[in-house]
């Protein structure tokens, strides 16, 4: 079964183009959201994923309708693959049930890993610079999307103490965890099972 998912960023935009294309592609059911790409509370996407079963495929009109970022997109498709669920994007002609589609997503996964490594490398350089200046933290302040991505990359890496991440970003532990558990900084806790939280 093909399950469609369509999203627009604002309530003023129309879903008709995407819904028509998904229906023409053979989707038996289509779920929708009117939310920005950075939003994590997308009820339509959650319902679509809940509806999928082994052997089904999730279909979108375009890749940017699904993922908040390349890393998020790869993670979503990886989760689907683990459940033996396919993924198709109509505009990019990607179908992970085909050999070519699988190859494309291997490339995407490599690019996402490269992006994470670059973020980690830049942030580690910032930590070393902060250490050299004797910086021990600062007043908690809001993090923008780039700094949230840096925090998540370091936190998931598992080899940098939380205190050093906080010192580099100039935030308290409470603020750091709030962003990591919140909107754009959601992380997988399992990847840090070996670290003590008080490090």
C-alpha positions, 0 to 999 in steps of 0.5 A, a space after each residue: 500500500 502507498 501512503 502519501 504525506 503532504 505538507 505546506 509551511 503556512 495555513 495560506 498555502 494550498 495542499 492541492 498540488 501535492 495531494 493531486 500528485 500523490 493520488 495520481 501516484 496511487 496513494 490510497 490514503 494521504 495525510 497532511 500537515 500545515 507546519 514549518 519544516 522545522 516543526 517537530 509536532 507534525 500530527 499528520 506525519 505521525 499518523 502516516 507513519 502509524 498507518 504504515 505496515 511492512 511492505 508499504 511505502 511512504 510517498 511524498 511529493 518532494 524530499 523537503 516536504 518530509 525532513 527538517 534537515 538532511 540528517 533528519 530525512 536520513 534518520 526517518 528513512 532509516 527508521 522506515 527501512 528497519 520496519 521494511 517500509 519503503 520510501 518514495 519521492 516523486 519530484 526526485 524520482 527516488 524509490 528506496 525499494 529499488 537498487 538505485 533508490 537505495 544507492 541514493 540514500 546511501 549517498 545521502 547518509 554519507 553526506 549527513 555524516 560528513 555534515 555532522 563531522 564538520 559541525 563536531 570539528 568546528 565545535 571542538 575547536 571552539 571548546 579548545 579555544 574556550 579552555 585556553 581562555 579559561 571560560 567556564 560558562 556564561 549566562 544561559 541564552 537562547 540557541 539558534 538552529 545552528 547552535 542547537 545542531 552543534 549541541 546535538 552533534 556533540 551530545 550524540 558523539 558521547 565523548 565530550 562532557 556535558 559541562 564542556 558543551 555547556 561552557 562552549 555554548 554559554 548555556 546551563 545544563 537545564 537550557 542545554 537539555 531543554 533544547 536537546 529534548 525540544 524542537 530542533 535539537 531532539 537527540 537519540 538518548 541511546 547513543 549516550 548510554 555509556 556516559 554519566 550525566 554529571 560528567 
